């Protein structure tokens, strides 16, 4: 009895870049999702195609308002984004919500994975929600989020909300890819002020104290006053912009209109001074270097000869037998660099 022949393995379908570009430019959600998936792929041929795709889309990008949003767990980021996004779409905007979550490689997912936290936007045809890639270095995740942002802009989304789920460096990464960086805070700031003075607040273009509703209104106003006092001893991110501190409620929507008015006022101010164009230029250069770092990291991780040597090199550094500088020389020598 002759053995059954093995089924033929079909080649993966070729990527029709022209069709993909046209679909994205037409705002077709299936093509937008496909383009983002292509950008997030780690396959070498997909990465090459993604670079060509973004280059083709580049002339249609750059017009959106890019807002970074951060805040400690429990501050109400998802509720606030859902309320703000719905308020914007009701006024004719198209809103894309993206995330930068370097911790997802450890935790297994992004806070945006649970779309029930953004019930209104999830069902809104004028909104698009995309979690960050599920793994990778901060530089890699941030680079993919930048590409996703450009794809969404080319698709006609005129407001891009970028949420930072991680902490520390991820906040800097989001500030470096957006025009306006919004820090959400809780009422009852108190001792929190000391810990944020030299970090988060210096990145912020506005501080917004959430949950200013019901019995919390007085506490929210008191917290806002404390943040205003703290800002007087800090150097603002922009010399032409005085960082406002407001209160609002992500639950009721009170204060959302004022919050957005500050975003637009900031944009107008930075356009007039030329700072917006300068900030965008700086972002492009930082994006380039983050991609260089990510590609170097990927080259190191994918080289089989180097992977075999790395445990020995790492052990030598850990034991003090090998200086980190010599170890780096050995790594680059193994790569032929």
C-alpha positions in Angstrom: 0.0 0.0 0.0 1.5 3.3 -1.1 1.8 5.9 1.6 -0.5 8.8 1.2 1.5 11.8 -0.3 2.2 14.7 2.0 -0.1 17.6 1.4 1.5 20.4 -0.6 2.6 23.3 1.5 1.3 26.4 0.0 3.4 29.5 0.0 2.2 32.4 2.1 0.1 34.8 0.1 2.0 37.7 -1.4 1.4 41.1 0.1 -0.3 43.4 -2.3 1.1 46.7 -1.0 -0.7 48.9 -3.5 -4.0 47.4 -2.4 -3.1 47.7 1.2 -2.1 51.4 0.8 -5.4 52.2 -1.0 -7.4 50.3 1.6 -5.8 52.2 4.5 -6.1 55.6 2.7 -9.8 54.7 2.2 -10.2 54.1 5.9 -11.2 50.5 5.5 -10.9 48.9 9.0 -9.9 45.4 7.7 -7.0 47.0 5.7 -6.0 49.1 8.7 -5.9 46.1 11.0 -3.9 44.1 8.3 -1.4 47.0 7.9 -0.8 47.2 11.6 -0.4 43.4 11.9 2.1 43.6 9.1 4.0 46.4 11.0 4.0 44.3 14.2 5.2 41.1 12.5 8.8 39.9 13.3 9.2 38.2 9.9 12.0 39.8 7.9 9.9 39.9 4.7 7.0 41.4 6.6 9.3 44.0 8.2 10.6 45.0 4.8 7.1 45.3 3.4 6.0 47.3 6.5 8.8 49.8 6.0 7.7 50.3 2.4 4.1 50.6 3.5 4.8 53.3 6.0 7.0 55.1 3.4 4.1 55.1 1.0 1.7 56.4 3.6 4.0 59.1 5.0 2.6 61.9 2.8 -0.8 61.4 4.3 0.4 61.6 7.9 1.2 64.3 10.3 -2.1 66.2 10.5 -3.6 64.5 13.6 -3.6 65.7 17.1 -1.3 63.3 19.1 -2.1 63.1 22.8 -0.1 60.9 25.2 -2.0 59.9 28.4 -0.5 58.5 31.6 -1.6 57.9 35.2 -1.1 55.5 38.0 -3.3 52.3 38.2 -6.7 53.2 39.5 -6.7 56.8 38.2 -9.3 56.0 35.7 -7.4 56.1 32.4 -9.6 53.7 30.5 -12.8 55.5 31.7 -11.3 58.9 30.9 -10.2 57.8 27.4 -13.6 56.3 26.7 -15.4 59.4 27.8 -13.0 61.8 26.0 -13.0 59.7 22.9 -16.8 59.4 22.8 -17.1 63.2 23.3 -14.7 63.8 20.4 -16.5 61.4 18.0 -19.8 63.0 18.8 -18.2 66.2 17.4 -17.1 64.7 14.2 -13.6 63.5 15.0 -12.2 60.1 14.2 -10.3 58.7 17.2 -7.6 56.0 17.4 -6.5 54.7 20.8 -3.1 53.0 21.0 -1.1 51.7 23.9 2.6 51.5 24.8 2.9 48.6 27.2 6.5 47.2 27.7 5.3 45.2 30.6 3.0 43.0 28.5 5.9 40.6 27.8 5.8 39.7 31.5 2.1 40.1 32.3 0.8 38.6 29.1 -1.4 41.4 27.9 -2.3 45.0 27.8 -4.9 46.9 29.8 -6.5 47.7 26.5 -7.0 44.1 25.9 -10.1 44.3 28.0 -12.2 46.5 25.6 -15.1 46.4 28.1 -13.3 49.2 29.9 -14.0 51.3 26.8 -17.5 50.2 26.0 -18.6 53.2 24.0 -15.5 53.5 21.9 -15.4 49.8 21.2 -18.8 50.1 19.6 -18.1 53.4 17.8 -17.5 53.2 14.1 -15.4 56.4 14.3 -13.0 54.9 16.9 -10.2 52.4 16.6 -8.6 50.7 19.6 -5.3 48.9 19.3 -3.3 47.3 22.2 0.5 47.4 22.0 2.5 44.5 20.7 2.4 41.6 23.2 6.2 41.4 23.7 9.5 43.2 23.0 11.8 45.8 24.2 10.4 49.3 25.1 12.2 50.6 22.0 10.6 48.0 19.8 7.1 48.4 21.3 7.4 52.2 20.9 8.6 51.9 17.3 5.6 49.7 16.4 3.3 52.1 18.1 4.7 55.0 16.1 4.1 53.0 12.9 0.6 52.2 14.0 0.0 55.9 14.7 1.1 56.8 11.2 -1.1 54.1 9.7 -4.1 55.4 11.6 -3.4 59.0 10.6 -3.2 57.9 6.9 -6.5 56.2 7.4 -8.1 59.6 8.4 -8.1 59.4 12.2 -7.5 63.0 13.3 -7.0 62.4 17.0 -4.5 59.8 18.3 -4.7 59.0 22.0 -1.6 57.0 23.1 -1.9 55.4 26.5 1.2 54.4 28.5 0.4 51.3 30.5 3.9 50.8 31.9 5.8 53.2 34.1 9.1 55.2 34.1 10.7 55.0 30.7 7.5 54.2 28.9 6.2 57.6 29.9 9.2 59.3 28.3 8.7 57.1 25.2 5.1 58.3 24.9 6.0 61.9 25.6 8.5 61.6 22.8 5.9 60.5 20.2 3.1 62.8 21.0 2.4 66.6 20.8 0.7 66.9 24.1 1.3 64.8 27.2 -1.5 64.5 29.7 -0.9 63.3 33.3 -4.0 62.0 35.1 -4.0 62.3 38.9 -6.3 61.3 41.8 -7.7 63.5 44.5 -5.8 63.5 47.8 -2.4 64.1 46.2 -0.6 64.7 49.5 2.6 62.6 49.8 2.4 61.7 46.1 3.8 65.1 45.2 7.3 64.4 46.4 7.6 61.3 44.3 6.5 62.9 41.0 8.2 66.2 41.1 11.3 65.4 39.0 9.7 62.8 36.8 6.2 62.7 35.5 5.3 66.3 36.1 8.2 67.7 34.2 7.0 65.8 31.1 3.4 66.9 31.4 1.8 69.6 29.3 -1.3 69.4 31.6 -2.2 67.8 34.9 -5.8 66.7 35.2 -7.2 65.5 38.6 -9.9 62.9 37.9 -13.0 61.8 39.9 -14.1 65.4 40.6 -17.7 64.3 41.2 -20.0 63.8 44.2 -18.3 64.1 47.5 -14.9 64.1 45.8 -15.1 67.6 44.3 -13.6 69.4 47.2 -10.7 66.9 47.5 -10.1 67.1 43.8 -9.8 70.9 43.9 -7.5 70.7 46.9 -5.2 68.2 45.0 -5.2 70.5 42.0 -4.1 73.4 44.2 -1.2 71.3 45.5 -0.1 70.4 42.0 -0.2 74.0 40.9 2.0 75.0 43.9 4.5 72.2 43.0 4.7 73.4 39.3 6.1 76.8 40.4 9.4 75.2 41.3 9.8 73.1 38.2 11.0 73.9 34.7 8.1 73.6 32.2 8.5 71.4 29.2 7.9 74.3 26.9 9.0 77.9 27.6 5.9 79.3 25.9 3.3 77.1 27.7 2.2 77.4 31.3 1.1 73.9 32.4 -2.5 74.1 33.5 -4.0 72.0 36.3 -7.7 71.1 36.0 -10.2 68.9 37.6 -12.7 66.7 35.7 -14.8 63.6 36.0 -14.2 60.7 33.6 -17.4 59.1 35.0 -19.8 62.0 34.4 -17.9 63.9 31.7 -17.8 67.1 33.6 -14.7 69.1 32.6 -14.0 67.0 29.5 -14.7 70.0 27.2 -12.3 72.2 29.2 -9.7 69.5 29.1 -9.8 69.3 25.3 -9.9 73.1 24.9 -6.5 73.2 26.7 -5.1 70.5 24.3 -6.2 72.7 21.3 -4.9 75.9 22.9 -1.5 74.2 23.5 -1.4 73.1 19.8 -2.2 76.7 18.6 0.5 78.2 20.9 3.2 75.7 19.8 2.3 76.1 16.1 2.7 79.9 16.4 6.1 79.6 18.1 7.3 76.9 15.8 7.8 74.5 18.7 5.3 71.9 17.3 7.3 71.5 14.1 10.5 71.3 16.1 9.0 68.7 18.5 7.9 66.6 15.5 11.3 66.8 13.9 13.0 65.6 17.2 10.4 62.8 17.4 11.4 61.5 14.0 15.1 61.4 14.9 14.4 59.6 18.2 12.2 57.2 16.3 15.0 56.4 13.9 17.4 55.7 16.8 14.9 53.6 18.7 14.5 51.4 15.6 18.3 51.2 15.3 18.5 49.9 18.9 15.6 47.5 18.2 17.3 46.1 15.1 20.6 45.6 16.9 18.8 43.8 19.7 17.0 41.6 17.2 20.3 40.8 15.4 21.9 39.8 18.7 18.9 37.6 19.7 18.7 35.9 16.3 22.3 35.0 15.8 22.7 31.2 16.6 26.5 31.4 17.1 26.2 34.3 19.5 23.4 32.7 21.4 25.6 29.8 22.1 28.3 32.0 23.5 26.1 34.4 25.5 25.7 32.2 28.6 29.4 32.0 29.0 29.9 35.7 28.4 27.1 36.6 30.9 28.6 34.3 33.5 32.0 35.9 33.1 30.5 39.3 33.7 28.4 38.2 36.6 31.4 36.5 38.3 33.7 39.5 37.8 36.1 37.6 35.5 35.1 39.7 32.5 34.6 43.4 32.4 31.3 44.6 30.7 33.4 46.5 28.1 35.3 43.4 27.1 32.1 41.4 27.0 30.6 43.9 24.6 33.7 43.6 22.4 33.2 39.8 22.4 29.5 40.1 21.4 30.2 42.5 18.6 33.2 40.4 17.4 30.9 37.3 17.3 28.5 39.3 15.1 31.4 40.4 12.8 31.0 44.0 13.7 
